[in-house]
Structure formats: structure tokens, C-alpha cells
Amino acid sequence: MSTALGVGLAVGLTLFFIVFFGGLLMILRSVALKKEADAWRRYPQARRVDRAASFFGQQSRGPGQIRGNGTLILTESELIFEMWLPRREFRIPLASIESLENPKSFLGKSRFTPLLKVVFNDQQGSKDSMAWQVRDLSGWMEQIDKARRES
């Protein structure tokens, strides 16, 4: 009887976690789609939008900062990242970008896949960088390079 109870409990917990995390993923996908639509509405001339870029941080803020998901937007003049939680916005003028790199880690954090690292000069003229995991990394690299040449 205790074996049957243990199996039933294990099956019940497994189903609970499948439903819970499945529902959570559906909610996150819905939020991401809304954020993407909102970005296109606010920036109709945007060259590219990634609705679920994973932010790995900003070099000058050090390794202890919170990383998170958000919307990455490339316009004619800037690269904009809108972090969802905590709500934060980062803007990098294209003219201030020095280079693009593809490390597999940034600030001691990794997902073992190449990242989009943007090296730029901040408002004080100091070198800084930010990194994201994005879908279609090569497409982002090409679009940013093209936008930089045309700006």
C-alpha cells in the first residue's frame, strides 16, 4: 500500500510541475509577444527587435548585478534594451559602438553559447560593454554593423 501511495504521490507531483511550468512558459511567451508588438508600435522604423533577449549585464556595473530578459531593439541610431524585471532601459548610440564580439561567457556567467557583446564608449568616454543571448546572433551582428555604417 505504501508503494502505491509513493507512486501516486510521485505521479501527482510530476503532473503538477508539468502543468505549473507549462503554464508559466505560456504566460512568459504571451508577455514576450506583447512586448515585441509594443516595441514595433513605438519604433515603427526599427531594423530589428528580439522579444526575449537574455541580458548578461554591463561590464562597468560588475559581476553582482541582476541579469534578466527583455526586449532588444535596433533603430537607425541606437541599440535599446528594455529589461522587464526590474524595469530598466539601456541605450547605446550606434556612433559610440567600438566593436561587436561573441564570447561564450560574460562577467562570469555563461550558457555555453555565443553571446552578442557590444563594446562601446559611455557618455564620459570610458570603454564599457554589455552582452545578451539573442536568437539569430549572426543576423544581429550583420544588422548592427550595417546600421553603424549607414548612421
Secondary structure by P-SEA (a helix, b strand, c coil): caaaaaaaaaaaaaaaaaaaaaaaaaaaaaaaaaaaaaaaaacccccccccbbbbcccccccccbbbbbbbbbbccccbbbbbcccbbbbbbcccccccccccccccccccccccbbbbbbccccccccccccccaaaaaaaaaaaaaaac
